[in-house]
Amino acid sequence: MTGGVAGLRAWPVPGRLAANGALCGAAFLWGSFFAVVADLLDTWDPYTLTVARLALGAVILVGLVLVIDGRRAYAANLPWRRIVLLGFVGFALFCILITFGILYSGAISASLVSSTSPILAAFLVWGFAGRKPSRVVVLAALLAVAGGMIVVFRDGPAELRGGELFVLGSTAAFIWYTFKVPDWLSGLSPLAITAHTVGAGALCLVPPYVVAVWAGWIVPKVDLSARSFVLLFYLAATSVALAAALWNYGIKRIKVEVASMYSNMCPVFAVLVSMFMGVYPSWAHLVGGVMILVAIIWVQGTRGARGDSLRS
């Protein structure tokens, strides 16, 4: 059963080039995520930071949807139960786990664990849908992971400090979200899907957070400086809103096993963004980035793997 909704026009499946461009754009925007969160965690507690960026992202997205689609985007016949479940797993649970993962593992180790997402995606889809990954998908995923490992190990072995399990859990949560969205919400635009699921995720986090603060279980730690709020708005507008919308657009065409490979580009894009700050990539960044790009092109360009990588 798909997520088409009566009364709303069907959203067309994007072409391969547009879908890959959207996924690449999402990876680029997510590339700075780890560093910005790590910076804010010096002056914010992880709970408040997670709730704040998700809630602010939801406000931005809901405003855009109301302006573009109007009130019909919130029709009563939408599959709200599925939207709430997608929002809880894909954003509320994901955001909590990834924030604690960065807090307790650091940027290098977190990047290492997130680079395993193609392998994890292939096996999760095998378990969820019985779709056994082809040999090309497995080999390309291994190549992508190897490229990511070259990037994160460029300065020596990463020190594992326990937060890696949180990052692994967040990766699994978002892979499940990526796998379910095209089937459950196929009749909605990528912007509406993102607004609804991010909004649902925020609603899942805000009430428990308020209760925990009221009960004294959480002591909020907030940085009220202008710099802090600029970074917070950046996270909400890019990693939560725009990047998620681009991702939901891309996965209407590209299946989860291949789409997940773009997450391996995040460390590479993070380095490219840092060049504006005077930090330039090393040979490891270049080699790792080329390996990841080759893996993505390989799995989508191989005739035998095309059926596994693209949606019909």
N, C-alpha and C positions, 0 to 999 in steps of 0.2 A: 504493500500500500504506500503510495507516494503522498507527498504533502501538498498536492494541488488544492486550491481553495476556490470554492464557487464564488463567482462575482468578481474575481480578480483576474486580470490578464496573465497568461502564462509568460514567464520570463524566459527569453530565448537562451539556448546553450551557446556560450561564446565560442569563437574559433580557437584553434590550438595556439596561435600566436598571441592572441589577446589574453587567453587563460594563463599561458606561461609568463607573459609580461606582468600580469596581476600578481602571480605568486612571487615573481622576482621582486616586485615592488614591496610586497609584504615582508619578504625576507630582509630587504634593505632597511625598512623602517624598524624591524625588530632587531636589526644589527646593533643598535645603540642601547637596547633595552637593559642588558645586564649591567653595563657601566653606570647608567643613570640610576637604576634601582639601588645598586651598591652604594652610590654616592648619597642618596636620600636616606638610606638605612643608618647612616651615621647620626642623623638628627630626627628621624621618625621611628616609631615602633612599627614592626611589620604588620600588625593588624590594622592600625589606622591608615598606614600607607596603602595597603591593599584595598580597603573599603573606599578610601578617598579617590584613588585613581579609577576604580571601577565605576563608582557612582558618578564622577565627573564625566567619564566617557559615555555613560548611559544618557546623561542629560544632553550632551552634544549630539548623540545619535538620534535620540527621540525628537529633538528639535528639528534636525534635518529631515527626518521622515515625515513629520507633520507639515513642514513647508513644501516638500516635494510631492508626497502622496496624499496628504490630507488625512482626515479622520478615518477614511476607509481602510487605511493600513492597520487599524486596530479593530477590525470587524469581529463580531462575536463568534463567527464561524471558523475562526482560526484555530488550529490545533494547539491550544494553550497549554495543555498538559505536557505535550511533547516539547513545546518551547521552554517551559519551566525546567524540565529535565535537562534539556540541552544547555540552558543557561547555568544550571547548578554545576553540571559536570565540566562543561567546556570553558566556563569563565570563573564562577565562584571557587570551585575546587581547584582548578588550574592556577588561578592567581594566588591563592593561599599557599599552595605547595611550591610554586616557583619562587615566591618571595622568601619563604623559609629556606628553600634550597640555596638561593644566592647568599642568604645571611650566614648559613652554616657551612658552606662549601667554598665560597669565593667564585669569582668570575671564570677562572681557568677551568676548575673542576666542573662547574655548572655547564660551561660550553662543551666540555668533553662528553658529559652524559647526554646532553641534548643532541649531540651529533650521532647518537645511536638510534634516532627516531626512524630512519628508513628500515632498519632491521626490525625494530619493535613493531612498526606499522605492518610490515609484511606478515609477521606471525600473528598479530592481533586480528587482521583481516582473515587470515586462515582460520583462526578460532571462531570469529564472529560469523563469517559467511561461508566457511568451508572452501574458500578460494585459495588453493595452494599456490604460492608464488612460483613463477617460472624460474628457471636457472638464470636467465638474463637479469631478472629483477634482483635475485639474491646477489649475483656477482656485482651488479651495478651498485647495489646498496652497500656492499662491503667496500667497494672502491670509494664511494662517497664518505663512508665512515673513516676510512684510512686518510682521506684528504682532510677531514675535520681534525683528526688526531695530530696530523703534521702541524696544523695551525696552532692548536692549543698546547702542544708540547714543544713549541719552537724555542722556549727558554729553559727547557729541562722538564723533568717529570713533575706532574701536578701532585699536590698533596691532598689525598682524600681525607675529608674530615667529617663525614657522616651526612652532610646535607645532600649528597648525591642521590640518596633514596627519595628525597622530596622532589628533586628534579626529574627523576625517572617516573615517579607517580604523576607529576604534572604533564609530562610528555605523553604518557598513556591516556590521561584524561582528554587531552586535546586531540589525540589521534581518534579516539572514540567519537568525539564531537565531529571531526572532519568526515568520518565514515558515515555518520547518521544524517547529517544536514541535507545532503543532496537527495536522499530518499524521503525524509520526513517533511521537508519544507521546499519541495521543488517548484511550487507555484509562486513563491515570493521572490522579490528582487534581493540581490545581495545586501543592499543597504537595509532593507526591512528585516531580513534575517539577522543581521548583525545587531540592529537596534533592539529587536525583540529579545534575543538571547542574552545580550549584554545587560539589558534592563532587568531580565529575569534573574541573572546572576547577581546583580546589585541588590535586588529585593531579597534574595536568599541570604546575603551577607549582612545587610544593614540591621535588621531586627535583632539577630543574635549578638551583634556587636554592641548595640545600644544596651541590651540587657546585661552583657558582660561588663560594660563600663559602669552601669548603675550599681551592679553587685560588687564592684571592686575587683573583679577578676582580671581586668585589663586597665592599666594606667596609661592613658593616651600620652604620647610624646610627639609633639608637633613643632616643626620649624616654621615660624611666621615670616621669615625673610622673603624679600621679593624674588631672590634667586631660587629659593626652594619652591615657590609657587609656580615660577616659570617652568622648572623641571617637571613639576607635577602635571601642569597643563600639557606639556610636551608628551608625557607618557600617556595621558588620557586621550589626546587628540591623535596620536600616531599609533602606538602599540595596541591601544584598546579599540579606537574607532576606525581610523583609516586603514590600518594594516589588516584588521579583522574583516573589514568590508572587502578589501582586495582579495583576501584569502577565500572568502565565501564565493566571490565571483569566479576565481580560478578553479575551485573544486567542483564547479558545475560541469566542467569538461575533463579535468585531470583527476584520476583516481588517487586515493589516499596513499597508496604505496609509492607513487611517483611524486606527488605533491610534497610528501614529507621530506624528500631529498632536498628541497629548497631550504629547509631549516639549517642544513649544513653550510649554507652560504652566509648565515648570520655572522659568524666570526670574521669572515672575509670582508663583508660589508662594514663591520664595526671598525676594521682597520682602515678602510677607505675613508670613512667618516672622520676618523681620528687624524687623517692627513691634514685636515683643515686646521688642526691644532698643532701642526708641526711635527707629527709623529708619522714616519713613513714605513711601509711594509718591508719585511725581510724576504729572503728567498723562500722561506717556508710558507709565507702567506701566498706567494705567487704559485708555488707548486701545489699546495693544498687546494687553492681555488680552482686551478686548472683541472685537477683530479675530480673535484665535485661537479664542475660543469660537464666534463666528459661523461661522467656517470649519468647525469640527467639527459644529455643528448643521446647517449647510447641506448638507454632503456626505452626512450620514446621513438627512436629512429629504427629500431629493430623490428622487422616484420612479425617475428614470433612473439614479441613482447607488447605489440601495439594493442592487442586485445585486452591485456592486463592493465595497461596504463591509461587508456582513454575511455571515457564514458560513451556509451552508444547513444 
